[in-house]
Amino acid sequence: MVEVGGPGTLEKSLRAGRIGGTISLIGVLAGLEAVVNPLPVLFKAVRLQGISVGPRDGFEEMNRAIRSMDFAQLLTGSFRLTRLGRPCTTWKVGNILGRS
């Protein structure tokens, strides 16, 4: 589950999450401070994970830098999901994606 509201909605996400689930806290739209009851985390064995993201202008700058570089083709093949073992075999023999 991705929690974008922060402290104001975290309690609801903890109640809604499944046993053994993961809640990724990515936002703080509802403010920076809160008192959170830890019991749902303990009783449901929930994993609470914070995700840090940078500002939008940094993301846009990264994309401009990527576009300005002359990247060669990165993918050497594609595989159907029904043939999932094939990419693993390809990787084991050293002909991995990204190599020429």
N, C-alpha and C positions, 0 to 999 in steps of 0.2 A: 504494500500500500504506500502511496506517496502522499505525505502530509504537507500541504502548502500553507495552511493557515497559521501554524505555530501554536503557541501556548493556548490561544483561545479555542482551538478545535482539537488539540491533542488528546484530551480526555475522551472525546467522542470516537476518535480513531482507535484509541486503546480498547474501548468497549466493542467496537465493530470488528476489530482484527481477529483473525483466526488463531487458534492455539498453535504455537510454534511459528507463527508468521513473523514477517519483517515489516516494520514501519520505517520508511525513509523520510526523515524530516528535512525538507528542502526550503521551506519558507517561514517567514515570520510576519505574515500579513496582519495578524491579530495582536501584535506587540511582542516585546522582548522579554517580559517578565511574567512568570506564572508559578503557581503552586500546583504541582502535578502529583496525584496519588500514585505511588509506585505499585500498589497491589495488583492492578490488572497486568502489569509487566511480569510480576512474579507468578501469579496464578496461571496465566496463559503462556508463560515462557516466551514472551514476545521479545524480539530483537529490535531495539530502537537504534537507528543508525542516522547520523547527521551527514548531510551532503552539502558541501560548500561549493558555491558557484561564484564566479567573478562577475564583474559588471558587463553590461551589454557592449560597451565600446571596446573592451578587451577581446570579446568574442568576435566582433566585427573586424578588429585589427588582425586577429589570428587568421580569419578567413581570407582577408586581403593578401596576407603573406603566403598562404597556401596557393592561392590563385596565381600569384606572381612567379612561383617556382615552376620549373619545367619537369614535371613528374612523368616518368615512363609509366607504361601500363603496369598496374599493380596486381591485377588478377590474372592468373594463368589458367584458370578453368572454373567451371561451376559444376555442382553435383546435386542430383535430386535427393530429396530427403529420404526416399526409399533406399538409396545407396549410400547411407551415412558412413559406412565403414571405409569407403574409397578415399575420402579426403585424409583420413587417419593413416591409411597405408601410404598415400602419396607423401604425406609429411614425414613418415618414418624413413622412407628411402631418400630423403633430402631434396625432393622436388617440391618444395613448399611454395605456397602462394607468396608472390613478391620477389621470387628469385628468377633470374633470367637464364 
